[in-house]
Every structure is written in structure tokens, then in C-alpha cells.
Amino acid sequence: MHNLTNRLSIFVDGNNMFYAQQKNGWFFDPKRVLEYFTRESDVLLVNAFWYTGLKDPQDQRGFRDALISLGYTVRTKILKEYYDDNSGRFSQKANLDIEIVVDMFNTVDLYNRVILFSGDGDFERAIELLRSKNTHITVVSTEGMIARELRNVTDHYIDLNDIRKEIEKVDY
């Protein structure tokens, strides 16, 4: 592996991105995402991770299989149900932040560039530490979903809407 190459790792916070896409009113295509970020000839994709919460072990099976066939490593966690005192409703949550950070640091020797699809401010400290290791970090999210502290600490911020025509899921 020569040093001229941008060795890229992509981390997609699936639950966070689901809400971002709902908010924007369009969905991105996981295949086009990979194509878009590896279109330069000096970029070598070393890893692409996708994290998602599941209602049950069979949930999103077809989607997960499709991700795996595209080359993503898929990490899942069963959603936990929480009772929200304020609304009086149950809500489901799967927080995969820990899994994302563990994978980032466990594979840190393999890459020198990261694309993180998330707007979650909890990643601020992890991103600071990665940047101190001479890693270039790009965060992809959308207005109203990107935490100020995450945006401040990243090298480069991309709004999903700015790359919509390159990555949108289109039905032919």
C-alpha cells in the first residue's frame, strides 16, 4: 500500500440517517454513496460500515443483504423500547454510537480519511482524537440534524442536499 493513496473508511449511522432522509424528503442509494466517494482514482475504499437498529432479528433482512453484497459491513442491535414520561408513549431506540467509535479506533491503522454519515454530537470527542492522528474527517448530514459541536470539529462538512443528484436513490 503506497502513501499517495487516500485510504478511505465510511461509517453510516443508519438510524440517524433515516431521520435525516425523512426530513429531506428523499433517500440516498447506498451503492451510489460508495461510487460517489470513491470516484477519484487515488481513493482506495478500505471499509464501509453501516449501523442500524432492528425491531427483531429478521427486520430489514433484504436491505441488510443488499448492503452486504455492495461491500458494507453491517452492524446491528435490537431496538430497546423506552417509555417516555413526557409524551406518555413508548419509543424505540438503538444507540450504536459505541459500536461506531469502537470500529473507528479498531481500524484506525487502515485508513487516513473518514466519511461519517451522522449529525450526532456524541461523536465530537472521537472525531477530535482521530484528527489528532492525522486523519481527515468529513461529516455528512443535513441542516437541522447536524450538531454544532460535530460540525465545528470536523475537517469538512457536506450537506446531503448538496450531493443529492449524485447519491439519490432513483427508481428506473
PyMOL commands that set and color helices and strands:
alter all, ss='L'
color gray80, all
select helices_A, chain A and resi 14-24+30-37+61-70+97-106+121-132+148-153+160-167
alter helices_A, ss='H'
color red, helices_A
select strands_A, chain A and resi 6-13+43-54+73-78+80-84+89-93+113-117+136-141+156-159
alter strands_A, ss='S'
color yellow, strands_A
deselect
rebuild
show_as cartoon
